[in-house]
Amino acid sequence: MRAVDLIAKKRDGQALNSDEITWFVHTYAKGDLPDYQAAAFLMAVFLRGMTTAETVSLTMAMARSGDMLDLSDVIDYAVDKHSSGGVGDKTSLIVLPLVASCGVTVAKMSGRGLGLTGGTLDKLESIRGFRVNLTEAEFRDHAKRYGLVLAGQSHDLAPADGKFYALRDVTATVPSLPLIVSSIMSKKIAAGANGIVLDVKAGSGAFMETVDQARELAQSMVEIGHNIGRDMIAVVSDMNQPLGSAVGNALEVIESIEVLQDQRAGVEDLREHCLEIAAYMLKLAGRGRQWADHQDTRALLERQLSNGAAFAKFREMISAQGGDVRMIDDPRQLPGAHLIETLSADRDGYIAQVSAHHIAQMAFDLGAGRERKIDPIDPGVGVKVHAKVGDPVKQGQPLITIYANDQVKLSESKAHFSHAFQIGDHPVNPLPLFYDTISAV
């Protein structure tokens, strides 16, 4: 085969077969095709799209471009979750130990944040000593021994996706449905998932800004996963305002601990969101034979929070991966900030908007996120939001608290405050947590 022929075929709107797609992906992954031909291929896909069969082939080709993790000797049925990202989205820190506390083994590979806020690994690394880089043998051993492991993704899993994504980022081909779907799903397939719960965000703090866009992405991923033989459930959730109140790495760990310890004040939306995602994970793990009744499952999960089982599982995972559990038992020991300032409402009214994007920008300016993967993160900085859309407020009522370690960065962060909140004269309906659920089980 010749790369130029396949590029031309896709350029002209023709469908590529599985052999052609596999050859192109694996040849590029091995370094035997230049970036300019891969970039041309990506642009052809961006402009012409792909059929379902093509997207399935692309997904599997990228998944098989490196190691395929087989956990069947450790886990009878591997259930995983994926979030399309968001502001204040610390759900993995809560959902995974919650599910594991119910006796379902969870072995998840996660990533670092590249953007306005940190990713799951960045949050966990706020805990002194916590190891995110485990060997495959350690990963398997922790899954078998503790029933819960959360580590960084191996470079050998779906390496073609990493190469293609780097090109997409600099060739304006990121917002392509088949490329997005294959990127996400290839990593989940390579990581050994049998059942996958997808949390697709919609709103100002999400990659998909509208519910229709998020729903289309969710439906595409469910369809592709089902075609590959995986059980799939996707929810479309709101990301017009931050999830929970904390945005920032150590702050989000603290808030996760509060939910796991069943402290409800100020985090009801986060708690409710995590209970729903965990219930869907249990539904997949039960495969129709167990946890079939949603209300019974929810009641079980709520008990696991109230009786301390979920927190105990989280604490066990932290200890097993080298983390200092004293920081979990006393979150005041986590990294903090020495400059703390609270900004308040300038009038009476009703909260009409809490912009997730501008809140994230405030946290980013403080040092909570990164532009490049090599950039350092300050784990102690961030913000806490004290109001949600629909809340009545009085003049002088606190709206946000900023946690900073640099006076200049604090000033830069405060500049976004006027755009982060809108206060109106009339009552406003609260935003929904979820807009839709799509499944193929």
C-alpha positions as CSV (number, residue, x, y, z in Angstrom):
1,M,0.0,0.0,0.0
2,R,1.0,3.6,-0.5
3,A,0.0,6.3,2.0
4,V,-0.7,8.9,-0.8
5,D,-3.3,6.6,-2.3
6,L,-5.1,6.2,1.0
7,I,-5.0,9.9,1.6
8,A,-6.4,10.6,-1.9
9,K,-9.1,8.0,-1.4
10,K,-10.3,9.6,1.8
11,R,-9.9,13.1,0.3
12,D,-12.3,12.1,-2.4
13,G,-14.9,10.9,0.1
14,Q,-14.5,7.2,-0.3
15,A,-14.5,4.7,2.6
16,L,-11.3,3.0,3.6
17,N,-11.4,-0.7,4.5
18,S,-10.1,-2.2,7.7
19,D,-6.8,-3.4,6.2
20,E,-6.1,0.1,4.7
21,I,-6.7,1.9,8.0
22,T,-4.8,-0.6,10.1
23,W,-1.8,-0.4,7.7
24,F,-1.8,3.4,7.8
25,V,-2.1,3.6,11.6
26,H,0.5,1.0,12.4
27,T,3.0,2.2,9.7
28,Y,2.8,5.7,11.2
29,A,3.1,4.5,14.8
30,K,6.3,2.7,13.8
31,G,7.8,5.9,12.5
32,D,7.7,4.7,8.8
33,L,5.4,7.5,7.6
34,P,6.3,11.2,7.8
35,D,4.2,13.6,9.9
36,Y,3.0,15.5,6.8
37,Q,1.3,12.5,5.4
38,A,-0.3,11.7,8.7
39,A,-1.5,15.3,9.0
40,A,-2.9,15.1,5.4
41,F,-4.8,11.9,6.4
42,L,-6.2,13.6,9.6
43,M,-7.4,16.6,7.6
44,A,-9.1,14.3,5.0
45,V,-10.9,12.6,7.8
46,F,-11.8,15.9,9.4
47,L,-13.3,17.2,6.1
48,R,-14.9,13.9,4.9
49,G,-15.8,12.1,8.1
50,M,-15.9,8.4,8.6
51,T,-18.5,5.7,8.5
52,T,-19.2,3.6,11.6
53,A,-17.2,0.7,10.2
54,E,-14.2,3.0,9.4
55,T,-14.3,4.5,13.0
56,V,-14.4,1.0,14.5
57,S,-11.4,0.0,12.3
58,L,-9.6,3.2,13.3
59,T,-10.3,2.6,17.0
60,M,-9.1,-1.0,17.0
61,A,-6.0,-0.1,14.9
62,M,-5.0,2.5,17.4
63,A,-5.8,0.2,20.4
64,R,-3.6,-2.5,18.8
65,S,-0.7,-0.2,17.9
66,G,0.9,-1.1,21.3
67,D,0.3,-3.4,24.2
68,M,-3.3,-4.7,24.9
69,L,-3.8,-5.1,28.6
70,D,-5.6,-8.3,29.4
71,L,-6.9,-8.3,33.0
72,S,-9.0,-11.4,32.7
73,D,-6.7,-13.3,35.1
74,V,-7.3,-10.6,37.7
75,I,-10.8,-9.3,37.0
76,D,-13.6,-11.4,35.6
77,Y,-15.3,-8.2,34.2
78,A,-13.4,-4.9,34.0
79,V,-15.5,-1.9,34.3
80,D,-14.1,1.6,33.7
81,K,-15.3,5.2,33.5
82,H,-14.2,8.1,31.4
83,S,-15.0,11.8,31.8
84,S,-14.6,14.2,28.9
85,G,-13.1,16.7,31.3
86,G,-14.5,19.6,33.2
87,V,-14.0,22.2,35.9
88,G,-14.0,20.7,39.4
89,D,-14.4,17.2,38.0
90,K,-12.8,15.1,40.7
91,T,-15.3,12.3,40.3
92,S,-12.8,9.5,39.9
93,L,-11.4,10.1,43.4
94,I,-14.9,9.4,44.8
95,V,-16.5,7.0,42.3
96,L,-13.7,4.4,42.1
97,P,-13.4,3.7,45.8
98,L,-17.2,3.9,46.2
99,V,-17.6,1.2,43.5
100,A,-14.7,-0.9,44.8
101,S,-16.2,-0.8,48.3
102,C,-19.1,-2.8,46.9
103,G,-16.8,-5.6,46.0
104,V,-16.2,-4.7,42.3
105,T,-12.5,-4.5,41.4
106,V,-11.6,-1.3,39.7
107,A,-8.3,-1.0,37.9
108,K,-8.0,2.4,36.1
109,M,-5.4,4.1,34.1
110,S,-5.8,7.9,34.1
111,G,-4.0,11.0,32.7
112,R,-2.6,14.3,33.6
113,G,-4.4,17.6,33.0
114,L,-3.3,19.7,30.0
115,G,-5.2,22.9,30.2
116,L,-6.8,25.2,32.8
117,T,-7.0,22.6,35.7
118,G,-5.1,19.5,36.7
119,G,-6.1,16.0,35.9
120,T,-6.8,13.0,38.2
121,L,-3.1,12.2,38.6
122,D,-2.2,15.8,39.4
123,K,-4.8,15.8,42.2
124,L,-3.5,12.5,43.6
125,E,0.1,13.8,43.5
126,S,-1.0,16.5,46.0
127,I,-0.7,13.6,48.5
128,R,2.9,13.2,49.6
129,G,4.5,10.0,48.4
130,F,1.6,8.8,46.2
131,R,2.9,6.8,43.3
132,V,1.1,7.1,40.0
133,N,3.8,5.3,37.9
134,L,3.4,1.6,38.5
135,T,4.8,-1.3,36.5
136,E,2.2,-3.6,34.9
137,A,3.1,-6.3,37.5
138,E,2.4,-3.8,40.3
139,F,-0.8,-2.6,38.6
140,R,-2.1,-6.2,38.4
141,D,-1.0,-7.0,42.0
142,H,-2.8,-4.0,43.4
143,A,-5.9,-4.8,41.5
144,K,-5.9,-8.4,42.8
145,R,-4.8,-7.6,46.4
146,Y,-6.8,-4.4,47.1
147,G,-9.6,-4.4,44.5
148,L,-8.6,-0.8,43.5
149,V,-5.7,0.8,41.7
150,L,-5.5,4.2,39.9
151,A,-2.3,4.8,38.0
152,G,-0.8,6.6,35.0
153,Q,-1.3,5.3,31.5
154,S,1.6,3.3,30.1
155,H,3.3,4.7,27.1
156,D,2.9,1.3,25.4
157,L,-0.9,1.6,25.5
158,A,-2.4,2.9,22.2
159,P,0.9,4.8,21.2
160,A,-0.6,5.7,17.8
161,D,-3.2,7.8,19.6
162,G,-0.5,9.9,21.3
163,K,1.2,10.5,17.9
164,F,-2.0,11.4,16.1
165,Y,-3.2,13.6,18.9
166,A,-0.1,15.7,18.9
167,L,-0.7,16.3,15.2
168,R,-4.4,17.1,15.7
169,D,-3.5,19.7,18.2
170,V,-1.4,21.7,15.8
171,T,-3.3,21.0,12.5
172,A,-6.8,22.2,13.6
173,T,-8.3,18.7,13.4
174,V,-9.2,18.2,17.1
175,P,-13.0,18.7,16.7
176,S,-13.6,15.7,14.5
177,L,-16.1,13.2,15.8
178,P,-14.5,10.0,14.5
179,L,-11.1,11.2,15.6
180,I,-12.4,12.1,19.1
181,V,-14.3,8.8,19.5
182,S,-11.4,6.7,18.3
183,S,-8.9,8.5,20.5
184,I,-11.0,8.0,23.7
185,M,-12.2,4.5,22.9
186,S,-8.8,3.1,21.8
187,K,-7.3,3.8,25.2
188,K,-10.2,2.2,27.0
189,I,-10.1,-0.9,24.8
190,A,-6.3,-1.1,25.2
191,A,-6.6,-0.8,28.9
192,G,-8.8,-3.9,29.1
193,A,-12.2,-2.5,29.8
194,N,-15.2,-4.8,29.3
195,G,-17.8,-2.2,30.3
196,I,-17.4,1.6,30.1
197,V,-19.4,4.4,31.6
198,L,-18.9,7.7,29.8
199,D,-19.5,11.1,31.4
200,V,-19.7,13.5,28.5
201,K,-19.8,17.1,29.6
202,A,-21.8,20.0,28.0
203,G,-21.3,23.7,28.7
204,S,-18.9,26.6,28.9
205,G,-16.4,24.5,30.8
206,A,-16.5,21.5,28.5
207,F,-15.0,20.6,25.2
208,M,-18.6,20.2,23.8
209,E,-20.3,23.5,24.5
210,T,-23.9,22.5,23.6
211,V,-26.0,19.6,24.8
212,D,-26.6,18.5,21.2
213,Q,-22.9,18.3,20.5
214,A,-22.3,16.3,23.7
215,R,-25.2,14.0,22.9
216,E,-23.8,13.3,19.4
217,L,-20.4,12.5,20.9
218,A,-21.9,10.2,23.5
219,Q,-24.1,8.4,21.0
220,S,-21.1,7.9,18.7
221,M,-18.9,6.5,21.5
222,V,-21.7,4.2,22.7
223,E,-22.3,2.9,19.1
224,I,-18.6,2.3,18.5
225,G,-18.1,0.6,21.8
226,H,-21.1,-1.6,21.2
227,N,-19.8,-2.5,17.7
228,I,-16.5,-3.5,19.3
229,G,-18.3,-5.8,21.8
230,R,-18.2,-3.6,24.9
231,D,-21.1,-2.8,27.2
232,M,-21.6,1.0,27.2
233,I,-23.5,3.6,29.2
234,A,-23.1,7.3,28.5
235,V,-24.5,10.3,30.4
236,V,-24.6,13.8,29.1
237,S,-23.9,16.1,32.1
238,D,-23.8,19.8,32.8
239,M,-20.5,21.7,32.8
240,N,-21.8,25.3,32.6
241,Q,-20.7,25.7,36.3
242,P,-18.1,23.9,38.3
243,L,-18.9,20.5,39.7
244,G,-18.8,20.8,43.5
245,S,-17.2,23.9,44.9
246,A,-13.4,23.3,44.7
247,V,-11.2,23.9,41.7
248,G,-7.6,23.2,42.3
249,N,-5.7,20.0,43.0
250,A,-5.3,19.7,46.8
251,L,-8.6,21.6,47.3
252,E,-10.4,18.9,45.1
253,V,-8.8,16.1,47.2
254,I,-10.1,17.7,50.3
255,E,-13.6,18.0,48.8
256,S,-13.4,14.4,47.6
257,I,-12.6,13.3,51.2
258,E,-15.6,15.3,52.4
259,V,-17.9,13.4,50.1
260,L,-16.4,10.0,51.0
261,Q,-16.9,10.9,54.6
262,D,-20.5,11.8,53.8
263,Q,-20.2,15.5,54.7
264,R,-22.9,17.0,52.5
265,A,-22.7,20.7,53.1
266,G,-21.8,22.5,49.9
267,V,-21.2,19.4,47.8
268,E,-24.6,17.9,47.2
269,D,-24.3,18.3,43.4
270,L,-20.9,16.5,43.4
271,R,-22.3,13.7,45.7
272,E,-25.3,13.2,43.6
273,H,-23.3,13.1,40.4
274,C,-20.9,10.5,41.8
275,L,-23.7,8.3,43.1
276,E,-25.2,8.2,39.6
277,I,-22.0,7.4,37.8
278,A,-21.1,4.7,40.4
279,A,-24.6,3.2,40.0
280,Y,-24.1,2.8,36.3
281,M,-20.7,1.2,36.9
282,L,-22.3,-1.3,39.2
283,K,-25.1,-2.0,36.7
284,L,-22.5,-2.9,34.0
285,A,-20.5,-5.0,36.5
286,G,-23.6,-6.9,37.4
287,R,-24.3,-7.7,33.7
288,G,-28.1,-7.9,34.3
289,R,-27.8,-10.4,37.2
290,Q,-27.0,-8.0,40.1
291,W,-27.7,-4.4,40.9
292,A,-30.5,-4.4,38.3
293,D,-32.7,-2.1,40.4
294,H,-31.4,1.5,40.2
295,Q,-33.0,2.5,43.5
296,D,-31.6,-0.5,45.4
297,T,-28.2,0.2,43.9
298,R,-28.4,3.9,45.0
299,A,-29.4,2.9,48.5
300,L,-26.4,0.5,48.7
301,L,-24.0,3.2,47.5
302,E,-25.4,5.7,50.0
303,R,-24.8,3.2,52.8
304,Q,-21.2,2.7,51.6
305,L,-20.7,6.5,52.1
306,S,-22.5,6.7,55.4
307,N,-20.8,3.6,57.0
308,G,-17.3,4.7,56.0
309,A,-16.6,1.8,53.7
310,A,-15.9,4.0,50.6
311,F,-13.6,6.3,52.6
312,A,-11.7,3.2,54.0
313,K,-11.2,1.9,50.4
314,F,-9.9,5.3,49.3
315,R,-7.5,5.4,52.3
316,E,-6.3,1.8,51.5
317,M,-5.5,2.7,47.9
318,I,-3.6,5.8,49.0
319,S,-1.5,3.7,51.5
320,A,-0.9,0.9,49.0
321,Q,0.5,3.3,46.4
322,G,2.9,5.0,48.9
323,G,0.8,8.0,49.9
324,D,1.0,9.6,53.3
325,V,-2.4,8.6,54.8
326,R,-1.9,11.2,57.5
327,M,-2.9,13.7,54.9
328,I,-6.1,11.8,54.3
329,D,-6.9,11.6,58.0
330,D,-6.1,15.3,58.4
331,P,-6.5,17.1,55.1
332,R,-5.1,20.3,56.7
333,Q,-1.7,18.7,56.1
334,L,-2.2,18.8,52.3
335,P,-0.5,21.5,50.3
336,G,-2.1,24.9,51.0
337,A,-1.9,28.6,50.2
338,H,-0.7,31.5,52.2
339,L,-2.7,34.2,50.4
340,I,-6.5,33.7,50.8
341,E,-9.0,36.3,49.7
342,T,-12.8,36.1,49.4
343,L,-14.8,38.1,46.8
344,S,-18.4,38.9,47.5
345,A,-21.6,39.9,45.7
346,D,-22.0,43.6,44.9
347,R,-25.8,43.5,44.9
348,D,-28.9,41.6,46.0
349,G,-30.4,39.2,43.4
350,Y,-30.3,35.7,42.0
351,I,-27.2,33.9,40.6
352,A,-27.9,33.7,36.8
353,Q,-24.5,32.4,35.8
354,V,-21.4,30.8,37.3
355,S,-19.1,30.5,34.3
356,A,-17.1,27.3,34.5
357,H,-14.7,28.6,32.0
358,H,-13.9,31.8,33.8
359,I,-13.6,30.0,37.2
360,A,-11.2,27.6,35.5
361,Q,-9.2,30.6,34.2
362,M,-9.0,32.0,37.7
363,A,-7.5,28.7,38.9
364,F,-5.1,28.5,36.0
365,D,-3.7,31.9,36.6
366,L,-2.9,30.9,40.1
367,G,-0.9,27.9,38.9
368,A,-3.4,25.0,39.2
369,G,-3.1,24.0,35.5
370,R,-0.5,23.7,32.8
371,E,0.0,24.7,29.1
372,R,2.6,22.0,28.5
373,K,3.0,18.6,30.0
374,I,6.3,19.6,31.4
375,D,5.0,22.7,33.2
376,P,4.9,22.5,37.0
377,I,1.7,22.7,39.0
378,D,1.2,24.4,42.4
379,P,-1.0,21.8,44.2
380,G,-2.0,24.2,46.9
381,V,-3.7,26.9,44.9
382,G,-7.2,27.2,43.5
383,V,-10.6,28.6,44.2
384,K,-13.8,27.6,46.1
385,V,-17.1,28.7,44.7
386,H,-19.8,29.4,47.3
387,A,-22.9,29.9,45.0
388,K,-24.7,28.0,42.3
389,V,-27.0,29.1,39.5
390,G,-30.4,29.8,41.0
391,D,-29.2,30.7,44.5
392,P,-30.5,33.9,46.0
393,V,-27.7,36.2,47.2
394,K,-27.4,39.4,49.3
395,Q,-24.9,42.2,48.8
396,G,-21.7,41.3,50.6
397,Q,-22.4,37.6,50.5
398,P,-19.2,35.6,49.7
399,L,-19.2,34.2,46.1
400,I,-15.7,32.8,45.7
401,T,-12.5,32.3,47.8
402,I,-9.1,32.5,46.1
403,Y,-6.2,30.5,47.4
404,A,-2.9,31.8,46.1
405,N,0.9,31.6,46.7
406,D,1.9,34.6,44.6
407,Q,0.5,38.2,44.9
408,V,0.9,38.9,41.2
409,K,-1.0,35.7,40.3
410,L,-3.7,36.5,42.8
411,S,-4.2,39.9,41.1
412,E,-4.4,38.2,37.6
413,S,-6.9,35.7,38.9
414,K,-9.1,38.3,40.4
415,A,-9.4,40.0,37.0
416,H,-11.7,37.2,35.9
417,F,-14.2,37.6,38.8
418,S,-16.4,40.1,37.0
419,H,-17.0,37.6,34.2
420,A,-17.4,34.6,36.4
421,F,-20.7,35.5,38.0
422,Q,-23.9,37.2,36.8
423,I,-26.5,38.3,39.2
424,G,-30.1,39.0,38.0
425,D,-33.2,40.6,39.5
426,H,-35.5,37.6,39.0
427,P,-35.5,34.0,40.2
428,V,-33.5,31.5,38.0
429,N,-34.0,27.8,37.8
430,P,-31.1,25.6,39.0
431,L,-29.1,23.9,36.3
432,P,-29.7,20.1,35.8
433,L,-26.9,17.7,36.6
434,F,-27.7,15.4,33.7
435,Y,-29.4,16.0,30.3
436,D,-29.5,12.5,28.9
437,T,-28.5,8.8,29.3
438,I,-27.6,6.5,26.3
439,S,-26.8,2.9,26.7
440,A,-26.0,-0.3,24.8
441,V,-25.7,-3.2,27.1
